[in-house]
């Protein structure tokens, strides 16, 4: 006879389900969070400031005082925490029928669901980064502007002192030697601090969608010992091990997670040591089981299990990353 899960063994059952949830959540691949400065918070709203642009040292003549140097206020952006979550049921028949496989599947998928939603939210700031808003899978409009109130990837970003710069590669080339050099030139000539002065943003990461052609091209450039497009053996590959590769599995998707071929050729070059993408976490994904005396539906005798998380996402500056859509558009 099957062993019924009851108040006697309830605690052990919940402990096992909690372990399964956490293992399932932890094992889900989390790539997008590597682009963020992830911070904990204990408040639901706040402002994030970007202080970049300390005035350069001034000439000091003999006998004169030092000039006062100051830092200009950079971008400021408000953020608000929002919640995600979901639940599933463990039915009476599962409990008395010893359907542990089905019960484990439900709890495991609950953990994956929470991890996937966080990965989507963090990824889609870049997927839809050429716009100022996007509509998420809940049908809500999400503002994704940076601190200058413009889209993340744009040709005329502004800085507080009035200068402009671009971080979308002209003509949106596919990933190639010419494309990489164009991205590197943006970092060398375009990236400005809040004073409008060129800054030394050195890219360290190449980011792509999971499109096989784009990924394989990236690997050819980063792993080859000779130049992939050199045509002659023995030509040194200047990109070998120059950047680490980050493949984002949900970059080329719609807000509902469906594959979007129009974004398959997206690629980015970034300085992740200088990232200004921030994720404020009020509650890490948490497993919520019923208690022995609560959470059981009288009408059905089902037990409810839930998952919950709360966080905020914002990107202050855009001068640490650039994008090519890879579609040869203007």
ChimeraX attribute file (.defattr): number of C-alpha atoms within 10 A of each C-alpha:
attribute: neighborCount
match mode: 1-to-1
recipient: residues
	/A:1	6
	/A:2	9
	/A:3	10
	/A:4	16
	/A:5	17
	/A:6	12
	/A:7	12
	/A:8	10
	/A:9	11
	/A:10	15
	/A:11	14
	/A:12	12
	/A:13	13
	/A:14	17
	/A:15	12
	/A:16	12
	/A:17	20
	/A:18	19
	/A:19	14
	/A:20	20
	/A:21	26
	/A:22	18
	/A:23	14
	/A:24	20
	/A:25	22
	/A:26	13
	/A:27	11
	/A:28	15
	/A:29	13
	/A:30	17
	/A:31	15
	/A:32	22
	/A:33	16
	/A:34	13
	/A:35	24
	/A:36	20
	/A:37	17
	/A:38	16
	/A:39	12
	/A:40	12
	/A:41	16
	/A:42	9
	/A:43	11
	/A:44	15
	/A:45	14
	/A:46	13
	/A:47	9
	/A:48	16
	/A:49	14
	/A:50	16
	/A:51	14
	/A:52	17
	/A:53	20
	/A:54	14
	/A:55	14
	/A:56	11
	/A:57	11
	/A:58	10
	/A:59	9
	/A:60	10
	/A:61	8
	/A:62	6
	/A:63	6
	/A:64	8
	/A:65	8
	/A:66	11
	/A:67	10
	/A:68	8
	/A:69	11
	/A:70	11
	/A:71	13
	/A:72	17
	/A:73	16
	/A:74	20
	/A:75	19
	/A:76	16
	/A:77	18
	/A:78	12
	/A:79	18
	/A:80	15
	/A:81	19
	/A:82	14
	/A:83	11
	/A:84	13
	/A:85	16
	/A:86	13
	/A:87	16
	/A:88	16
	/A:89	18
	/A:90	19
	/A:91	18
	/A:92	15
	/A:93	12
	/A:94	17
	/A:95	18
	/A:96	14
	/A:97	14
	/A:98	15
	/A:99	14
	/A:100	11
	/A:101	9
	/A:102	12
	/A:103	17
	/A:104	16
	/A:105	14
	/A:106	20
	/A:107	26
	/A:108	20
	/A:109	16
	/A:110	25
	/A:111	28
	/A:112	21
	/A:113	19
	/A:114	23
	/A:115	20
	/A:116	18
	/A:117	16
	/A:118	19
	/A:119	21
	/A:120	23
	/A:121	19
	/A:122	26
	/A:123	23
	/A:124	21
	/A:125	26
	/A:126	21
	/A:127	23
	/A:128	22
	/A:129	20
	/A:130	19
	/A:131	17
	/A:132	17
	/A:133	16
	/A:134	20
	/A:135	14
	/A:136	16
	/A:137	14
	/A:138	8
	/A:139	10
	/A:140	10
	/A:141	11
	/A:142	12
	/A:143	15
	/A:144	24
	/A:145	23
	/A:146	23
	/A:147	25
	/A:148	18
	/A:149	15
	/A:150	18
	/A:151	23
	/A:152	29
	/A:153	25
	/A:154	19
	/A:155	14
	/A:156	14
	/A:157	24
	/A:158	21
	/A:159	20
	/A:160	17
	/A:161	14
	/A:162	10
	/A:163	15
	/A:164	15
	/A:165	20
	/A:166	22
	/A:167	25
	/A:168	22
	/A:169	24
	/A:170	18
	/A:171	15
	/A:172	20
	/A:173	24
	/A:174	19
	/A:175	22
	/A:176	16
	/A:177	16
	/A:178	11
	/A:179	19
	/A:180	21
	/A:181	11
	/A:182	19
	/A:183	24
	/A:184	19
	/A:185	13
	/A:186	21
	/A:187	26
	/A:188	15
	/A:189	14
	/A:190	18
	/A:191	24
	/A:192	25
	/A:193	21
	/A:194	25
	/A:195	20
	/A:196	18
	/A:197	16
	/A:198	16
	/A:199	17
	/A:200	13
	/A:201	22
	/A:202	17
	/A:203	22
	/A:204	17
	/A:205	19
	/A:206	21
	/A:207	24
	/A:208	26
	/A:209	23
	/A:210	19
	/A:211	18
	/A:212	12
	/A:213	13
	/A:214	22
	/A:215	19
	/A:216	12
	/A:217	15
	/A:218	24
	/A:219	15
	/A:220	18
	/A:221	24
	/A:222	21
	/A:223	17
	/A:224	16
	/A:225	17
	/A:226	19
	/A:227	21
	/A:228	20
	/A:229	12
	/A:230	11
	/A:231	9
	/A:232	10
	/A:233	10
	/A:234	10
	/A:235	13
	/A:236	14
	/A:237	19
	/A:238	14
	/A:239	19
	/A:240	17
	/A:241	15
	/A:242	15
	/A:243	19
	/A:244	14
	/A:245	17
	/A:246	21
	/A:247	18
	/A:248	20
	/A:249	19
	/A:250	25
	/A:251	31
	/A:252	26
	/A:253	21
	/A:254	21
	/A:255	22
	/A:256	13
	/A:257	16
	/A:258	10
	/A:259	15
	/A:260	13
	/A:261	12
	/A:262	13
	/A:263	19
	/A:264	22
	/A:265	24
	/A:266	26
	/A:267	28
	/A:268	23
	/A:269	25
	/A:270	25
	/A:271	20
	/A:272	20
	/A:273	15
	/A:274	18
	/A:275	19
	/A:276	21
	/A:277	22
	/A:278	20
	/A:279	22
	/A:280	24
	/A:281	21
	/A:282	19
	/A:283	15
	/A:284	11
	/A:285	21
	/A:286	18
	/A:287	21
	/A:288	15
	/A:289	18
	/A:290	14
	/A:291	14
	/A:292	14
	/A:293	7
	/A:294	10
	/A:295	15
	/A:296	19
	/A:297	12
	/A:298	8
	/A:299	6
	/A:300	9
	/A:301	14
	/A:302	18
	/A:303	20
	/A:304	18
	/A:305	21
	/A:306	17
	/A:307	20
	/A:308	17
	/A:309	20
	/A:310	19
	/A:311	23
	/A:312	22
	/A:313	20
	/A:314	23
	/A:315	22
	/A:316	24
	/A:317	28
	/A:318	27
	/A:319	25
	/A:320	22
	/A:321	29
	/A:322	24
	/A:323	26
	/A:324	27
	/A:325	23
	/A:326	22
	/A:327	15
	/A:328	11
	/A:329	10
	/A:330	8
